[in-house]
């Protein structure tokens, strides 16, 4: 499956590059599309060797740095154009039977309402933030920038970002609720365990409309399998919304020789006026 995914990733970025080049004409060089990424192991024909060993930092930690794209996997669904999306992008409970989802009564009713309205109330349809953990499944790249005490994730989607503190600080007490939450992390061997809370209740966990409350607590376990592949195990613990935690694993694949593009949902947005 790795080979298919790698071809898909390159194809999607190539399509984006073609569209962008057509739009920007003489400004193409500013995007650095096709510029070789430093430090990437390569095969004899110059192609990125995504199966090479995972890198490490100078401090000996697993190095998660790079430009990553959610892997659609064998159960991916087709979206706009040639985009193939992770099943968890649409439904974080894709691995469960509908009757096994541990909804609280209010959450079951709210989810049903959102589905019946065809996800018209999706905050992302109104250019509001996608939120955490949904950004891990969104079919656009993100870049991890890793330092010993701070990890920054830059998202192409709506040009969002997260700060993940690895400096030993505690979670804030009584935080002001936010879309992205507050994230701290620690290392467990080669796995980065990210602990996030302090969310508002406005974002959706997926595009089908699974809700959450302001009690949302998210644990992400990031583990780089080799140079070009990473897994993010995501646990959603929200006792106000679900009777027990929900867990799924979203694989990621490294994108080489390309860069993030600027993206703003509000640019040329024409959909909201048609919502009922």
C-alpha positions as CSV (number, residue, x, y, z in Angstrom):
1,X,0.0,0.0,0.0
2,X,3.0,2.3,0.6
3,X,3.8,2.5,-3.1
4,X,0.2,3.5,-4.1
5,X,0.1,6.1,-1.4
6,X,3.4,7.6,-2.4
7,X,2.2,7.9,-6.0
8,X,-1.0,9.5,-4.9
9,X,0.8,12.0,-2.8
10,X,3.1,13.1,-5.6
11,X,0.1,13.2,-8.0
12,X,-1.9,15.5,-5.7
13,X,1.0,17.9,-5.1
14,X,1.7,17.9,-8.9
15,X,-1.9,18.8,-9.6
16,X,-1.7,21.6,-7.0
17,X,1.5,22.8,-8.5
18,X,0.1,22.9,-12.0
19,X,-3.0,24.9,-10.8
20,X,-0.8,27.2,-8.8
21,X,1.7,27.8,-11.6
22,X,-1.1,28.6,-13.9
23,X,-2.5,31.2,-11.5
24,X,0.7,32.8,-10.4
25,X,2.6,32.7,-13.7
26,X,5.9,34.6,-13.1
27,X,5.7,34.2,-9.3
28,X,6.2,30.4,-9.5
29,X,9.7,30.4,-8.0
30,X,8.3,31.9,-4.8
31,X,6.5,28.7,-4.0
32,X,9.6,26.4,-4.1
33,X,7.6,23.6,-5.7
34,X,10.1,21.1,-7.1
35,X,13.0,22.4,-5.0
36,X,14.9,19.4,-3.6
37,X,14.4,18.9,0.1
38,X,17.7,18.8,2.0
39,X,18.6,15.8,4.1
40,X,16.4,13.3,2.3
41,X,17.9,9.9,1.5
42,X,17.6,9.0,-2.2
43,X,17.7,6.0,-4.4
44,X,20.2,5.7,-7.3
45,X,17.8,7.4,-9.6
46,X,17.5,10.4,-7.3
47,X,14.0,9.6,-6.0
48,X,13.3,10.0,-2.3
49,X,13.8,6.8,-0.4
50,X,10.9,6.9,2.0
51,X,11.7,3.4,3.4
52,X,15.1,4.5,4.7
53,X,15.6,4.5,8.5
54,X,13.8,7.2,10.5
55,X,16.1,10.1,11.4
56,X,17.1,11.3,14.9
57,X,17.9,14.7,16.4
58,X,21.2,15.8,17.8
59,X,19.7,15.1,21.2
60,X,19.0,11.5,20.2
61,X,15.2,11.9,20.0
62,X,13.1,10.7,17.1
63,X,13.0,13.4,14.5
64,X,9.4,14.1,13.4
65,X,10.3,17.0,11.2
66,X,9.0,17.2,7.7
67,X,6.1,17.9,5.4
68,X,3.4,15.3,6.0
69,X,0.1,14.3,4.3
70,X,-2.6,12.1,5.8
71,X,-2.5,8.7,4.1
72,X,-5.9,7.8,2.7
73,X,-5.3,4.0,3.2
74,X,-7.2,1.2,1.4
75,X,-10.6,2.6,2.7
76,X,-10.0,6.1,1.3
77,X,-12.9,7.9,-0.4
78,X,-12.8,10.2,-3.4
79,X,-13.4,13.8,-2.9
80,X,-13.2,16.8,-5.3
81,X,-11.2,16.0,-8.4
82,X,-8.6,13.3,-7.8
83,X,-8.3,13.9,-4.1
84,X,-8.6,10.7,-2.0
85,X,-9.4,11.3,1.6
86,X,-8.8,9.3,4.8
87,X,-12.0,7.6,6.0
88,X,-11.5,9.4,9.3
89,X,-11.7,12.7,7.6
90,X,-15.4,12.0,7.0
91,X,-16.0,9.7,10.0
92,X,-13.8,9.2,13.1
93,X,-15.9,6.1,13.9
94,X,-15.3,4.5,10.4
95,X,-14.0,1.3,12.1
96,X,-17.1,0.9,14.3
97,X,-20.6,-0.2,13.7
98,X,-23.1,2.7,14.1
99,X,-24.8,1.1,17.0
100,X,-21.4,0.7,18.9
101,X,-20.6,4.5,18.9
102,X,-20.9,5.4,22.6
103,X,-22.9,8.6,22.2
104,X,-24.5,10.4,25.2
105,X,-28.1,11.0,24.3
106,X,-27.7,14.7,23.5
107,X,-24.7,13.9,21.2
108,X,-26.6,11.2,19.4
109,X,-29.5,13.6,18.7
110,X,-27.1,16.4,17.6
111,X,-25.2,14.1,15.3
112,X,-28.4,12.9,13.7
113,X,-29.5,16.5,13.1
114,X,-26.2,17.4,11.5
115,X,-26.3,14.4,9.2
116,X,-30.0,15.1,8.2
117,X,-29.0,18.7,7.3
118,X,-26.2,17.3,5.0
119,X,-23.5,18.9,7.2
120,X,-24.6,22.4,6.2
121,X,-23.7,23.6,9.7
122,X,-20.1,22.4,9.4
123,X,-18.0,25.3,10.8
124,X,-15.4,24.7,8.0
125,X,-18.0,25.4,5.4
126,X,-18.1,28.9,6.9
127,X,-14.3,29.2,6.9
128,X,-14.0,28.7,10.6
129,X,-11.1,26.7,12.0
130,X,-11.0,22.9,11.4
131,X,-9.7,22.3,15.0
132,X,-8.0,19.4,16.7
133,X,-7.8,16.5,16.1
134,X,-9.6,16.9,12.7
135,X,-6.6,18.6,11.2
136,X,-4.7,15.3,11.4
137,X,-7.1,13.8,8.9
138,X,-7.6,16.8,6.6
139,X,-6.4,16.1,3.0
140,X,-3.9,18.9,2.9
141,X,-0.2,18.9,4.1
142,X,1.2,20.0,7.4
143,X,4.8,20.8,8.4
144,X,6.3,19.7,11.7
145,X,9.1,22.0,12.9
146,X,10.9,20.3,15.9
147,X,13.1,21.9,18.5
148,X,14.1,20.3,21.9
149,X,11.4,22.3,23.9
150,X,8.8,23.3,21.3
151,X,7.2,21.6,18.3
152,X,5.3,23.7,15.9
153,X,2.9,22.3,13.3
154,X,2.1,24.5,10.3
155,X,-1.0,23.5,8.5
156,X,-1.6,24.4,4.8
157,X,-5.4,24.3,5.5
158,X,-6.3,27.9,6.3
159,X,-2.7,28.6,7.2
160,X,-3.3,27.4,10.8
161,X,-0.7,26.5,13.3
162,X,-0.2,24.7,16.7
163,X,2.4,25.1,19.4
164,X,3.2,21.9,21.3
165,X,5.4,22.5,24.4
166,X,7.9,19.9,25.4
167,X,9.5,21.9,28.2
168,X,7.9,20.2,31.2
169,X,5.2,22.8,31.7
170,X,1.8,21.8,33.0
171,X,-1.6,22.3,31.3
172,X,-3.0,25.7,32.0
173,X,-5.6,26.0,34.8
174,X,-9.0,27.2,33.7
175,X,-7.9,28.1,30.2
176,X,-9.7,30.4,27.8
177,X,-11.4,27.9,25.4
178,X,-9.9,27.9,21.9
179,X,-10.4,26.1,18.6
180,X,-6.9,24.5,18.7
181,X,-6.6,23.9,22.5
182,X,-3.5,24.0,24.6
183,X,-0.9,21.3,24.0
184,X,2.0,19.9,26.0
185,X,4.0,16.7,25.3
186,X,6.5,14.2,26.5
187,X,8.6,11.5,25.0
188,X,7.9,7.8,25.7
189,X,10.8,6.2,23.9
190,X,10.5,7.2,20.2
191,X,6.8,8.2,20.6
192,X,5.8,11.8,21.2
193,X,2.7,11.8,23.4
194,X,0.8,15.1,23.0
195,X,-1.8,16.1,25.6
196,X,-4.3,18.7,24.6
197,X,-7.3,20.3,26.3
198,X,-8.9,23.8,26.8
199,X,-11.0,23.5,23.6
200,X,-14.2,25.3,22.9
201,X,-17.2,23.2,21.7
202,X,-17.5,24.8,18.2
203,X,-15.5,22.5,16.0
204,X,-16.6,19.2,14.5
205,X,-14.5,16.0,15.0
206,X,-15.0,15.1,11.4
207,X,-17.0,16.3,8.4
208,X,-20.0,14.0,9.0
209,X,-20.6,16.0,12.2
210,X,-19.5,14.0,15.3
211,X,-19.7,16.6,18.1
212,X,-17.7,17.3,21.2
213,X,-18.0,19.5,24.3
214,X,-15.7,21.9,26.1
215,X,-14.5,18.9,28.2
216,X,-12.7,17.5,25.1
217,X,-9.4,15.9,26.0
218,X,-7.2,14.7,23.1
219,X,-4.2,12.4,23.3
220,X,-2.0,12.1,20.1
221,X,0.8,9.6,19.9
222,X,3.1,10.4,17.1
223,X,5.6,7.7,16.0
224,X,7.8,7.8,12.9
225,X,8.0,4.3,11.4
226,X,10.7,5.0,8.9
227,X,11.9,8.0,6.9
228,X,8.7,8.5,4.9
229,X,5.9,7.1,7.1
230,X,4.4,8.2,10.5
231,X,1.4,7.1,12.5
232,X,-0.7,9.3,14.8
233,X,-2.8,7.4,17.2
234,X,-5.6,9.7,18.4
235,X,-7.7,9.2,21.5
236,X,-10.7,11.4,22.1
237,X,-11.8,11.5,25.7
238,X,-14.9,13.6,26.2
239,X,-17.1,12.2,29.0
240,X,-19.9,14.8,28.4
241,X,-20.3,13.5,24.8
242,X,-19.2,9.9,24.7
243,X,-19.5,7.2,27.4
244,X,-16.0,6.0,26.7
245,X,-13.0,7.2,24.7
246,X,-12.7,6.9,21.0
247,X,-9.4,5.8,19.4
248,X,-8.2,5.6,15.8
249,X,-4.8,5.7,14.0
250,X,-4.2,8.1,11.1
251,X,-1.1,7.2,9.0
252,X,0.9,10.0,7.4
253,X,3.3,10.0,4.5
254,X,6.2,12.4,3.9
255,X,6.1,14.8,1.0
256,X,9.5,15.5,-0.6
257,X,10.7,18.3,-2.9
258,X,7.7,20.6,-2.3
259,X,6.5,23.1,0.2
260,X,3.4,24.4,1.9
261,X,1.2,26.7,-0.2
262,X,-0.8,29.7,1.2
263,X,-4.4,28.8,1.7
264,X,-7.3,30.9,3.0
265,X,-10.8,29.6,3.0
266,X,-12.3,33.1,2.8
267,X,-10.6,33.8,-0.5
268,X,-13.2,33.7,-3.2
269,X,-15.7,32.0,-0.9
270,X,-19.2,31.8,-2.5
271,X,-20.9,28.9,-0.7
272,X,-22.4,30.4,2.5
273,X,-24.9,32.5,0.7
274,X,-26.6,29.4,-0.6
275,X,-27.0,27.7,2.8
276,X,-30.5,27.5,4.3
